[in-house]
Amino acid sequence: MVKNWKKESLMAAYPRFMENENVYLRRLQDVENGFIKIFGTQPMRFFSAPGRTEIGGNHTDHQKGCVLAAAVDLDIVGAALPNDSGVIRIFSEGYGMEEIHLNDLADVKEEEKNTTASLIRGVAAKICDMGYTVGGFDMYTVSNVLKGSGISSSAAYEVLVGTAISKMYCDDKLTPVEIAQIGQYAENVYFGKMSGLMDQMASSVGGVVAIDFKDNENPVVKKLLFDLEGLGYHLCIVDSGADHADLSDEYSAIPMEMKEVAAYFGKTCLREVTVEQFLKNMAEVRAKVGDRATLRAYHFFMDNQRAIDEAMYLETGNFDKFFETVTASGYSSFMYLQNVYVSGSIKQQEVAYTLMAAQAALQGKGAFRVHGGGFAGTIQAFVPNDILNHFVAQMEDAVGKGCCHVLSIRQAGGIELEKE
């Protein structure tokens, strides 16, 4: 029985809530108990931000391209309560406490780069820069968003903090798009990772979204109606067993090299270059910036169009073409984007191995591809229901027990979980 909670709020965050009601309620109770243990006060408010899955447009967002993405039913949930200390204190289960003093937001701290503290500081700093007055608060968080998995735990964290601040201190005036932009700012400037906006946008907006980043300040976001499970498929994310948490240099090299190609044409990003211009000058581009940058640029042009096509196929119900295009994107990421294994790695190629295992397990059905930023972490597969059990068993035999996660698409983005 759902006690003290608004049922529709929990169902928005957890699509499979009715199937696993006791599991979700226990998790929320654990969050509340954790808050009381650390901070000793109540009642608190509860916030949730989902992980995301990238469906189409692999590394296109940072070039003002198009993507197709979706929120999933793995989330970071936090219990929070304002305080009068002028300090944001966030205790993350399994990681410990971070404290950010609100009178010390302006400067990026080099020693904080690549840490959770930098994300909190960056989110708070940007919201203050937007003219809001941010106060201190205490928060206790629990996450089942797989860290270093390509489901983007960092974006979910940024969206969680941004949503909580908006609800508690900004009269809920920050839009999901603004919260996503705030999160990207924190990640780029304070955390030190040159990411695009897709991760934060999918987490903040929720559902299946087609996003055009041509105008990064005003991206075009369109929610699509797509009932994957009603179609007879499940989304699976398979953990390759390799952690990508410390690979910021590998990720940052992709937008840097793509921008080198754009600079050849006197542009700041590849969206400002036409594919015809690129193909006509490909040999000269290669001579100027090298082979890998040229290959990665070609991937951008092709995958940007694939993301547009995938959205169209979903809207028109052409699911065979949709799955075909998803798999084509995966091949392009492997061959041209080259984000399936770390540069120079010979023996350790976990993602490539996991893709091979998935292709064998799918038996020519569904679709599969590298997931998210790549290099390590996870792959994605769309698996027909009639072979789902076989797929999970075969992947866990080939890759490792517990590696295969069967997920649902979550319609809600960053939200407050409401009590009666």
N, C-alpha and C positions, 0 to 999 in steps of 0.2 A: 504494500500500500504506500502511495506517495504521501508522506506526512509533511505538512508545512511548506511544500514546494508547489509552485504553479506547474502543473503537469505539461502544459504546452511549451513552457520555457525549457524544460528538460528534454522534451522530444525534439525541439528545434536544434539543440546542441548534440543530441545523441539519437540518431535515426533508429538504432536498434534498442532503444530504451525499454520498450515493452517486453522485449525478449530477455533482457538481462537487468530488470529493474533493481533487484537487490544488489547487484554488483555496482551499479552506478551510485545508488544511495549510500552504500558503504564507503565508496570513494569520496563522496562529498562529506560524509561524516568524518573520515580520516583527515580531510583538509581542515575542517572546523576544529577537530581535536588538536591538530598540529599547530594551528594558529593560537589556540588557548595555551598550549604548552609553552610556546616560545614567547608570546606577547602578553598572555594572561588577561585579555580583555575580550568582551563581546557585548552586543551582537555585531557581527561583521557582515559585509556584502560579498557576493561571490561573482567572479568573472571567469569567462572561458574564451580561449582563442584556439582555433583549429590548426593542425598541420595542413599541408597542401600537397596535392599531386599535380605535377606538370603533365599535361596530355599532349600538347603540341607547341612547337616553337622552342627548340632547345637552344638556349643562349641567344635568343633574338631580342629579348626585352631591353638589354642594355644598349642596343643599337637603334632604339626607338621603333622596334618591330612589333609584330603581332604574336600573341600567344593564346593558347587555350589551356585553362587550368581549372582545378576544382579543389574545394575544401573537403577534408576527409574527417572521419569520426575518431581521430586521435587528437587529443587536445592538451593544453596546459590550463589547469583550473587553479584559480587563486582566491583565497579569502582575504579581504582587505578592510582596513578601517583607518580613517584619517587620524593623524596625531598633531600635536601642537609643537613639535620639536624642530620643524624646519628641516627634517631629514626623511628621506625615503629609505625605509628598511625592508628588504625583501629576503626572506629565508626560503630557499629552494630545497625541497626534500632531496637528500643525497648529495647536496653541494654546499650548503651552508648559507651564511648571511652576507649580504651586500648592503653597504650603507653609503648613500649619496647625499651630501650636504647641498641644499638648494642655494646657498650663497656662494657656491663654487661650481658653476655650470659652464661658464663661458669658454674656458680653455680645454682643448683636447689634451688628455694626459697620456703620454707615450707609454708609460708603464701599465696602463689599463687596456691598451689595444689588444684585441682578440679575447676580451673577457666580458662576462655578463655585466659587470659594473659599467663598462663603456656604453652598453646598449641603454641601460637605465638613464645614465647621465645625458646621452644624446637625445633620447626621446623627451626628457624633461626640458632640456635646453631649447629644443626646437619649438615646443609648445609655448614656452616663455617668450621666445622670439616672435611668436605669432600674436602676442599681446595678452595672453592669459596669465592669471596668477595661479601658480601651482603651489600647493601646500604639501606638507609631509604626510606620509601614511605608512602603515605597517601592512605587510602582505606575506602570506604563506602559500607557496605554490607546490603543486604536484603535477608531474608531466608523464604522459605515456607516448609523447611524440618522440620517436626514436632519434636520439642525438647522432649526428653524423650520418644520417640515412638518406638524405635527399628529400625528406618530408618537410624540411625547413623548420627545425626547432627554434632557430634564431628569429625568424620572421614571426612565428607564433608568439614568442616571448615579447617581441617589440609591440605586436598588436595587443597582447594582454595588458602591458603597461600603459599603452596609449589609450585603450578602451577604459581602463580603470580611472586614469586621470581625467579623461573626458567626462565620465559619469560623475565623478566626485568633485571636480573642480572647474569644469568648463560648461556646466549646465547641459551636458550631452550635446554640445554644438559641433563637435568635430565629426565630420562625415567619415564613412568608411574609407573613401578615397584619400582624404587628408590624413587619416591615421596610418594608412599604408605609406604615404609619402614621408611622413614623420619617421616611420620605422626605417625606410630606406636611407634617409639622411643619417640616422644614428649609426646604421651599419657601414655606410660609406665613409663618413667623416670621423666618427668616434671609435668605431670598432676597427676600421681600417681595411674593410673588404669591399672591393669594387663590384657590387651586385647590381642587377637591374631592379625593377619594381614589381616583377611578377609575383615573387614569393609573398611579399607583404600584401599585395592586392588580393590574391586568392584567399589568404587567411582572413583578411579584414572584411571582404565583401561576402564570401561564402557562395555555395552552390557551384555550378559549372559556369564559368565566365569566359567569354571571348573578349580580349583586351587589345586595343590598338594604342600603342604608345607614341604615335607620331608626334603628338604634342604632349610631352611628358608632364607638363603642369596641369593639363586637362585631358587625361587619357579617356578614350571612349570605351566604356565598360558595358557589355551586354550579357545579361544572364540568359542561359539557354535551358530549356526544359529537356532533360535527358534522364530517363529512368533506366539506368543500366541493368539493374536487377530484373526489372519488368521485361527487358529485352532478352533475358536468359543468360546474362553474363555476370561475373563478379570481377571486381578490381583486386588484383593481388600485388602487393609490394614485397619483393624478395630481398632480404638483407644478404649481401655478398660476403659479409664477414670482415670487410675492410672499412675502417673508420676514415671519413674524409674531414674530420674536424680540424686538422692542422695543415690543410692544403690550400690556404688562401692564395699563395703565390701561383699555384697552378690555375686556379679560377681567374685570378686577376690578369693572367697572361692572355686569356681569350679576348676580353674587351680591348685590352691594349693593342693586340695584334690586329684586331678588326679595325680599330681606329687608325692604325698605321695605313691600312689599305684606303680607308676613307680620306685620309690626309693626302694621299697621292692625287686624289681628284679635287683637292681643295675643300673638302667637307669635314664635318666634325664626327659624323657617324655614318654607317653604311645605309641607313634608311634614306639618306639624302643622295645616294648614288643609284642609278638604274642598273639592272642586271645587264642590259645591252651595253652600257658604258664599260662595265666590268669585263664582259666577255671580249669586247673589242680591244681592250688594252691589257688583257690578262698576262701576256708575256712580259710587258714592261712593268706591270705590278710585281710580278714574280722577281724580276731583276732588282727591283727597288727594295722590297720588304721580305723576300724569301719565300720558300715553298709553303711552310706551314701556315703563315698568315694568309697566303693566297687561297689555300685549301679551306681555311676556316671562313674566309669571306664567301666563297662559293656555297658553303653550307648555309650561311646566313640567308643568302638570296633564295635558295631552294626551300629552306625550312620555314622562312617567313611566309611564303606562299602556301606551304603545306598547312600551317596553322589556320590560315584563312579558309582553305579548302575543307579542313576537318570540321570547322564550325558550320560551314554550309552543308556538309554531308549529314551532320547531326540534325540540323533544322529541317532538311528534306527527307530524312529517314533512310538515307543511302548508307546503311551501316557496313556493308561489305567494303565499300570504298573507304569509309572511315577507318576500318581496321587495317586495310591495305596501306593507307597513308601513314598511320601510326608506325607500322613496321618499317616503312621506307624512311621515316625520320630517324629511327634507330640505326639503320644501316648508314645513313649520312653522318650521324654523330660518331660512329665507329670509324668510318673511312676518312672523312674530311675534317670534322671538328676535332677529332682525336682526343676525346675526353672519357675514354673507356679504361685507360690505365695510365699510371703516372709515367712521365717521361723518363726513359732509361730503365724502367723496371722490366726485368726479363722473366724471373721466376714468379713474381707476385702479380698476377693478373686476375684478381678475384671477380671483377665485374664481367670481364670477357668470358670467363669460365661459366659464370651464372647465366649469362645470355645464351651460351651454348646449351646449357642444361634446360633452359626454358624452351628453346626452340624444339628440342627433342621431346619434351613433355607435352607440348601443345599439339603435336601431331598434325601440323599444318592448319590448325584452327586459331581463331582469335588474333591476338597481336601481342608484341613484346618489344621493349626498347630500354635503353639506358634511362635512368630516372634522375631528373634534377640536374645538379651541376656536374655530376659524373666523377670520373677518376677513381672513386671508391664509393662505398655506400650501397645503393640499392638499384634494382631494376624494377620495371613495371610490366605487368601482363594483364590483358583482358582475357578471361578464361571462361569458356562456355560452362554452364552449370553441370552438364552431363559428364564432364571430365574434371570437375573441380577437385573432388577427392583424390583422383589419380594424380592431378597436377601437384597438389600440396604434398602428397606422399612422395612423389618422385623428386620434387625439389628438395625436400628435407633429407631424403636419402643421399642426394648428390651434393648438397651444399652444407646442410647441418640442421639438426633438430631445432625447431622453433624459428627457422629463418623466414618462413612464408606467412605473411600477414594478409588475411582476407578483410578488406575494408569496405565501408559504405561511404557514399558521397553525402556530405553534410550541407544542408541548405543555409544554415546560419553562419555568419562570420564571427567577428569578435562581439560578444554579447554579455549582458549581465544575466545571471541565473537568478530568477526572482522567486522569493518566498511569498506565501499568502499574507 
